[in-house]
Amino acid sequence: MSFVYKTKTVGIMGIRRRHFLLSLLGTGACGVLGTSYIRFFEPGWFEVNYEKLNPHIFQSKTPLKILHLSDFHASHVVPYRLIEKAIDTGLTQSPDFICITGDFISAKIDNPDEYKRILSKLSDFAPTFACIGNHDGGRWAVNAGGYKDRSAIENLLTGSRIHVLFNQKEILDVKDQKIEIVGLGDFWARDLFPEKVMSAKRKENRPVLVLSHNPDSKEQLMDYDWDVMLCGHTHGGQLKIPFTGTTPFAPVRDHRFVEGLHIWENRHLHITRGVGNLHGIRFNCRPQVSVLTASEKMDTTLKEASI
């Protein structure tokens, strides 16, 4: 009897052990799959996002299309091929002009000639304008292992024939419409000086489009006259909590404005989730290529586009 008892006991323990090991392996497999998804799949799974601006802002007789890109964050975790993929995807939308809202790098530029080749695809296709982000050089960047000033990024962009606007503005004439494009310095770098380039009441009857990397800068622009502000910086939160949609890691004070198109103080505020990332991860927050249109009608087939 003792032998039978021992046999049964060993059998039960063996079943428990197998269940435990299978559960452990299942948990480990889920962990590996989850980590692989966050690190190797979602960061390269671009979404093409479409937003419709108030058509009364832009008075062009034909539809106007703006490609908004941001936060390339070229680095060892965001290779140039990923940035080029995003650019090629955006150019398939045939934009009338292109705006990039900062953070071209995470720390330093590697192989600037290759980066220029890729960025030049934008300026070869349409007029391209850019502002500077907190990683692109200056007081904030140097403390994070980046450049002490903006010269490296400005040389990169001008070498790519991209209009760099640092508390400056240009007038773009596109589709019989003159648009004032203002590019501001970075909010975190304490380089944001709207008083140098903006006014409380516009002098000309033309729309004012502002490029400002960080959406938290909006409060400093409260008393100025503008119509649309394009921003990046947030990465959409980069890690978004499922079901709740909360973005605890978004690097902004005002978590109402982490991604998408919003109305703020009777003006448009658009924040794109951006192309790259920090630390090589994204979860529930795919990288984004954003297209803004000022048309009364939009081709519904575009809304389905996603890669």
Secondary structure, DSSP 8 states (H G I E B T S, - for coil): -HHHHHHHHHHHHHHHHHHHHHHHHHHHHHHHHHHHIIIIIGGG--EEEEEE--TTT---SS--EEEEE----BSSSS-HHHHHHHHHHHHTT--SEEEEES--BSS--S-HHHHHHHHHHHHHHS-EEEE--TTSSSHHHHHTTS-SSSHHHHHHHHHTT-EE-SSEEEEEEETTEEEEEEE---TTTT---GGGT--SS-SSSS-EEEE-S-GGGGGGGTTS--SEEEE-SSGGGSB--TTT---TT-S-S-TT-SSEEEEETTEEEEE---S--STT--BS---EEEEEE--SS--GGGGG---
